[in-house]
Structures are given as structure tokens and as C-alpha cells.
Amino acid sequence: METTLKIILVIFSLGLIAVVLLQKGKSAGLSGAISGGAEHLFGKQKARGLDLFLQRLTVVLAVGFFLLALAVAYFVGN
């Protein structure tokens, strides 16, 4: 059981790393900060298509990683 959880944890961690690296950056330095403020003020659409999917997948993988890490810590402790 412990070994299986550790393998699944490694898979979740690699998936989380890959999904985070595939996402676009939110800003591009100082110019991104200025245009980001204007987009927020004038109301720009949030992420569309692939970006929205990657954001949701990141949340799912992060929650799964957290829960698996707790489960592995529990089984290693006992």
C-alpha cells in the first residue's frame, strides 16, 4: 500500500510540474504589470480554452498531491 501511494505521488508531482511549466506567464516584467492593471480595470476575459483547462488541471493535481502526501506521511509514520 505504501509503495503504491509513493508511486502515485511521484506521478502526481511530475504531472503538476509539467502542467505548471506549460502555462503562460501572467506578466512580462514592468510592462506586464502596467498592462495587467489596465486589463483588470477595463475587464478582460479570463483564460480561454487550453489556459482554462491547464488552470483547472493544476488545481486538481495540487489537491491530489496534497492528499497523497498526507496519506504517505500517515502510512510511513505507522
PyMOL commands that set and color helices and strands:
alter all, ss='L'
color gray80, all
select helices_A, chain A and resi 2-22+29-42+50-77
alter helices_A, ss='H'
color red, helices_A
deselect
rebuild
show_as cartoon
